[in-house]
Amino acid sequence: MNEDDRELFRQAMRGVRPLHHRGAAPARPRRPARALLRRADERRVLEESLLLDAADLEVETGEMLAWRRPGVPEATLRRLRRGHYAVRGELDLHGLRRDEARLALGAFLAAARQDGRRCLRIVHGKGLRSGHRGPVLKAALNGWLRRYRAVQAFCSARQPDGGTGAIYVLLDG
C-alpha cells in the first residue's frame, strides 16, 4: 500500500471506536442432526429391492401366481386367468438355468412386443426336480416379469395349459 492509500484509510476511519468485548459470542442455532449418507442409503435399499433374488420370493410348488400392474383393472386379470385372451406365443423354459432363462425371456418378450403379440404363455415347470429349493424358474419369473415395464399382468395358466407349471402374460398394446 502506498502513502496516499494509507491516508485515505485513516480519514475513513476517523471517529471509529473499537467495540468492547462482553463475554462469549452468542451461540448459533444448531441445525437438526441428519444422516450424511441418507440419500445414498435410500438409493441402495431401492436398488436392492428391485434386484430380489428369486429364492427370497419363496414361491412354492403348486402355488398359483397372479399379479397386475397398478392401474390395470382386476377384471383384466380375471379374464386373463380364465383364458379369455388368445395366446399368441409360447416360450418353454424347461431345462434352462436361471441365467439362460432370463436371456431367453428377454428376447422372447422383446420379439413378442415388436410383433404386436399381447398374450403369451411361458412354461416354467413345477420345479419337481429342484429338490428343497422349490421351483427356481417359477420364482425367478415372478420377480422378472414384475420389473418388465411392458408386462401389464400375469397369472398361472388354466389346468389344460399347464396349470401352476405355466403362466399367461399380458403385454401392453
Secondary structure, DSSP 8 states (H G I E B T S, - for coil): --HHHHHHHHHHHTT-------SS-----------TTHHHHHHHHHHHHHT--GGGG---TT---EEE-TTS-HHHHHHHHTT-S----EEE-TT--HHHHHHHHHHHHHHHHHTT--EEEEE----TTSGGG--HHHHHHHHHHHH-TTEEEEEE--GGGTGGGEEEEEE--
